[in-house]
Amino acid sequence: MDFSRINELARQWLETLEQWLRSPQFYAQLGLIAATVLLAYLAAGLIRRAVPLLREPPKPGVFKAIRNVLYQFGGLLFPLLLIAALGISARISTDLVAQDWLIKIAQSLATVFLIYSIIRRYVTNPVAASITKWIAIPVATLHVFGWLDDVTTYLDSLSIELGNIHLSVYGVARALIFGSLLFWLGRVSNNTGQQIIRKQEALDVGTREVMAKLFQVLVAVAIMLVLLQVMGINLTTLAVFGGAVGVGLGFGLQSIASNFISGIIILLDRSVTVGDYVELEDGRAGIIREMNMRSTTLETFDGKDIVVPNEKFITGEFINWTHKDPQQRYSINLSVAYSTDLHALFTLLRETVASHPQVLSGPQFPLEMQPDAEISGFGDSGIDILIEYWMNGIDDGPNRVGADLLLMIWDAFRQHGIEIPFPQREVRMLNPS
């Protein structure tokens, strides 16, 4: 180790520091910096008190995320105004004392302070915040002292060649830094945009889902294009890659591509939407809880999730019970003895069914939607009766209307002595002896 060289550098730094402390220009710049900091602090406080969006935290509402970003921006006013004011002070110092180097250093340090303020307010993930602090702030500090170009040149010299591809430590680090920043910005903008779209009550649920999914795809494509530009990859070279992807879609990814396109078609034609009760060809049924580009999730009444590929809704048959009209008609079949007074029975059944609070009845509904009872046939042991009623929603899960009506009919039959016959058979003895 060359101690003489170190001693020489230390002596030069001490002489420079001594010259600074004896220089009137140094104290003039120091006074300008102090005055600039005070003025920027007072101006930032006045602006925050004058603007309502910066003065009070946002209240719950549709645009709370955007208003929260603007409110957090109030904390950045001081470093922003300080950077601008120090630029003006540098010109004033040049005119007065013909020096501005100290103010330039202060302006660079204010830029570092601005970066730190942005990280502290907008990067909520602890891991992302730590990574950004340990990368952005050191880079800004290197820039302040003029060492950034030397460091980047050295890192760029540490490289390897893979055919026509030039890989260096500097290029990889730049891709990782900007890639992380882009994906973080994309996730924030995607979540905020989808929340805003889904809260537009003027649009129906299907249209909101279409716009939210398309917005998600556009954000992902934009991030990938910007990241490719940051990595220095020419987009025209992706033509060959696009052809290879097309071949892959035609063979190995055919099912994925089919489900993806089917998801777009479903969202556009709105044959199914979130909240519909759907019954598939194999008898499985449930309420649509979530619709993605690849699959649709049905939630059954017993707590299970059925993940159905979107292609099933395009190529197969299904029953959508509640898509256009939540009102559904159900029926109950039973038998009574041949000795029953049918006229009194029908009146009793209509009144009993209509008394259920979830059954649609009353003058506000048309005649064909009123509870009805009629003869459906003559059986071997009794008269077959058909009961029909309408209700809102599906007779399952939280709505157990059919089970309630069966119990109510049983109680009514016991009160009025109406018999539900057992199977009966008549036996004749052809030879009594």
SEMI-980074 format. One record per residue (C-alpha): x, y, z. Coordinates in steps of 0.5 Angstrom, whole numbers, plus 2048, in hexadecimal, padded with zeros to 3 digits. Example, Ala and Ser with C-alpha at 12.3 -4.5 7.8 and 13.67 -1.06 7.14 Angstrom:
% SEMI-980074
8197F781081B7FE80E
***
This chain:
% SEMI-980074
8008008008038077FE80280B8048068118018008117FC7FB8118017FE8168057FF81B7FF7F881A7FE7F681C8057FA8228057F78247FF7F08238027F28278087F582D8047EF82D8007EA82D8067EE8338097EE8378037E68368037E683880A7EA83E8097E68408027E08458037DD8427FD7DC83C8017D883F8067D48438017D283D7FE7D183A8057CC8408067C983F8007C78388017C58398087C083F8057BE83A8007BC8348047B88398097B483C8037B38358007B08328077AC8388087A98388017A78318017A483280779F83780479E8337FE79C82D80379783280779483580179282F7FD78D82A80078F8247FC79682580079482780678F82280978F81A80878B81780278481580478180E80277E80F7FB77F80C7F47868107F278980F7F978F80C7F67908127F278F8177F77938137FC7998147F779881B7F679881C7FE79E8187FE7A181D7F97A08237FE7A68208027AA8207FC7A98287FB7AF82A7FF7B58267FC7B28287F57B182F7F77B882F7FA7BB82C7F37B88317EF7BA8377F47C18347F57C28357ED7C083C7EE7C583D7F37CA83A7EF7C98407EA7C98457EF7CF8427F27D38427EC7D184A7EA7D384C7F27D98487F37DB8447ED7DA83D7F07D48387F17D88327F27D58317F97CE8337F77CF82D7F27D18287F77CB82A7FB7C682A7F57C98237F47C88217FB7C18247FB7BF81F7F57C28197F97BD81C7FF7B781C7F97B98157F77B88127FF7B28168007AF8137FA7B180C7FC7AE80D8037A780F8017A680B7FB7AA8057FB7A58018017A97FA8007AE7FA8057B37F58007B27FA7FA7B38007FF7BA7FD8017BC7FB7FB7BA8027F87BE8067FD7C48017FD7C48037F57C18097F47C480D7F97CB80B7F87CB80C7F17C98137F27CE8147F77D38127F27D08177ED7D181C7F27D981B7F37DA81A7EB7DC8137EC7D68107E87D98107E17DF80C7E47DB8077E77D68067E27DC8057DD7E08007E17D97FC7E27D87FC7DA7DF7FA7D97DE7F37DD7DA7F07D77D97EA7D37D77E87CC7D27E37CA7D27E37C37CF7EA7C17CD7EB7C87D17F07CD7D07EE7D47D37F37D97D27F47E17D07FB7DF7CB7F87DA7C87F37DF7C87F87E57C47FD7E17BF7F87DE7BE7F57E57BD7FC7E87B87FF7E37B57F87E27B37F87EA7B18007E97AD7FE7E37A97F87E67A87FC7ED7A58027E97A17FD7E479E7F97EA79C8007EE7998037E77957FC7E67927FB7ED7908037ED78D8037E67897FC7E77867FF7ED7848057EA7818017E477D7FC7E977A8027ED7778057E77708047E876D8067E27708007DE76E7F97DF7727F47E27747F17DC7767F77D877A7F97DF77E7F27DF77F7F37D77827FA7D87867F77DE7897F17DB78B7F57D578E7FB7D97927F57DC7957F27D67977F97D379B7FB7D979E7F47D97A07F57D27A27FD7D37A77FA7D87AA7F57D47AB7FA7CE7AF7FF7D37B37FA7D67B57F77D07B77FE7CE7BB7FF7D47BF7F87D37C17FB7CC7BD7F67C87BB7F87C17B37F77C17B47F57B97B87EF7BB7B27EC7BF7AF7EA7B87B37E37B87B17E27BF7AA7E47BE7AA7DF7B87AC7D97BD7A77DB7C27A27DB7BD7A47D37BB7A47D27C379D7D57C379B7D07BE79E7CA7C179F7CA7C879B7D07CB7957CF7C77917CE7CD7937D47D07927D87CA78B7D57C97897D77D178C7DE7D07887DF7CA7827DC7CD7837E17D37837E77CE77D7E47CB7797E37D177B7EA7D47797ED7CD7727EA7CC7707E97D376D7E37D376F7E17DA7717E77DF7737E77E776D7E57EB76A7E07E67687DA7E876A7D57E37697CD7E276E7C97DE76C7C37D976F7BE7DF76A7C17E476F7C57E876C7CC7EA76E7D27ED76E7DA7EE7747DD7E97797E07EE77E7E27EA7807E37E27877E37E078A7E27D978B7DB7DA7867D87DE77F7DA7E277E7D87E97787D57EB7767D57F37717D07F576D7D07FB7717CB7FF7777D07FF77B7CC7F977E7D07F377D7CD7EC7827D07E777F7CF7E07847D17DA7817D67D67807D27D077B7CE7D37767D47D37787D57CB7787CD7C97737CA7CE76C7CB7D076A7CE7D77647D17DA7647D87DD75F7D97E275F7E07E47627E47DE75D7E87DC7577E77E17587E47E87517E27E97517DB7E874B7D67E874B7CF7EC7467CA7ED7447C57F37417BE7F173D7BA7F67377B57F77307B57FB72B7B07FC7257AF7F77207B17FD7237B87FD71F7BE7FC7237C17F67207C87F67227C97FD7297C67FC72B7CB7F77287D17FB72C7CF8017337CD7FD7327D47F97327D88007377D480373C7D57FE73A7DC7FD73C7DD8047437DC8047477E380474B7E17FE7467DE7F97447E37F473C7E57F57377EB7F67347EF7F173B7F27EF73C7EC7EB7397E97E57347E37E57397DE7E273E7E07E87397DF7ED73A7D87F17357D37EE7337CC7F07307C77EA72F7BF7E97357BC7E57327B57E472E7B07E87337AB7EB7327A47ED7327A57F572F7AD7F472E7B37F07357B67EE7357BE7F073A7C37ED73C7C97F073F7CF7ED7427D57F07477DB7EE74D7DE7F27537E37F27597DF7F175B7D77F27577D37F675E7D07F97637D37FE7607D980275A7D87FF7567D180174F7D37FF74E7CC7FC74F7C980374B7CE8077457CD8027457C58037457C680B7407CC80A73C7C780673D7C180B73A7C58107347C880C7327C180A7327BE81272E7C48147297C380F7297BB80F72C7BA80872F7B48067357B28027347AB8007387A58007397A17FA73379C7FA7327967F672C7927F572C78A7F67277867F372677E7F572477B7EF7237747F27207767F972076E7FB
***
